[in-house]
Amino acid sequence: MADWKCQKCGYTLKNEKPPEACPSCKEKCEFADVSCYTPDCGNTGTDNRL
């Protein structure tokens, strides 16, 4: 499962693939995969730098 972040409002969610529309802003937005699998992220699972 990946962590997806809405490029419009910043909402993040865990899912296999990004949704058609953002559950938060209800817009059809682009989503960035902000999952992180390296210790650089502090082992949180999400790369807050993105």
Secondary structure, DSSP 8 states (H G I E B T S, - for coil): -EEEEETTT--EEEESS--SS-TTT-S---EEE-B--SGGGTTSSB-TT-
